[in-house]
């Protein structure tokens, strides 16, 4: 079952949870997505309520491709690999294959 996490300021996805293989669904607040660029981090997007981040880590075991930083008080539902896999296994085999393929392509494009 997903659990809730609260974070603010420089809290990143890796400091919110001990597991790097979780995804987050934002309930309230905002999260900046950053990537390293030369000598500083660049904000490449800002997510808000009902947005999801960290989802690719649920499908594969690759390192995170960006950092998530809460912008003030933020509440997220944490989706564990166990919860995700349980739901994915109930889906059609085509859907499972499509999720894995899309994740692989996204990782390749983000590299």
N, C-alpha and C positions, 0 to 999 in steps of 0.2 A: 504494500500500500504506500502511495506517495506520502511524503511528510513535508512540512512547511519549514522554511528557513527565512530568517530576517537578516538583512545586512545593510550596511551604509558605508559611505566613503570609499576607501580603497579595498573593500572586500571583493575578492575575485572568486570566480567559480571554484578554484582549487582550494581556497581557504574556507569556503562555506561548508564543504563536505570533505571527508577523508578520502572519498573515492573520486578519481578523475573521470570515471565512466558514468556520470549521471547527467541528466538534462534538467533544465529548469523552465518552468512555466511561470511567467510573471503575473502575480495577482494584483499588486499595487506598486507604484513607484516607477522608476526607470533604470535602465542598465545601458551603459555605453560599451560598445564593442570596439576594442582597440587592437592594432597590430603594430609591431615594432617597425619604425621607419627611421633610418639613419641613427641619430642619437636620442630620439624620443619616440613616444607612442603616438600613433595617429588614430583618432576616432573615425571609424569607418561606418558606424551606424549607431543609432539610439533606439532601443526597444522599450516598449511600454506594456501595460496590462494586456493579457492574452497572447503576448508574443512568447516564443519558445527559443531557447538557446542551449547549446551543448548537445544537440540531438545526434550529431554524427558519431559522438563517442559511444552512443548506445548500440550502434550498428557494427562498428569496427573498434579495434583496440589501438588506433593511431593516436598520437599526441594531439592536444588541442591546437587549432590553427589560429586562434585569437584569444584575447583576454577579455573577460567580462568584468566591468567595474560598476558597482551600484552607484547611482547618482542620487545620494540622499537615502532616506529610509525606503527600503524596498522589501517586499515580501514575495517569496517564490514558493511554488510547489516543486519539490524535488522528485524527479522520476528516476527510479533506480533501474539498473539493467534487468533485474529479476522481474519487475513489474512490466517493463517494455517487452521483454522476451515472451512473457506469459501472454500478453495481448497479441504480439506478432504471430505466435504459434497458432492462435485461434483464427488467424486470417488465412485467406486463400494462398496457395503456394506461389501463384503469380505475383501477388502483392508482396510477399516476402522477397522474392527475387528482384522485383522492381525497386524496393527500398534499398537493398544492398547495392544494386547497380547505380542508382542515383547518388548514393553516398560516395561510392568509388569515384564517380565522375566529378562530384563536387570537390572532393579532396584533390583530385588531379588538377582541376581548374584553380584551386586556391594555392597550389604549390608555387 
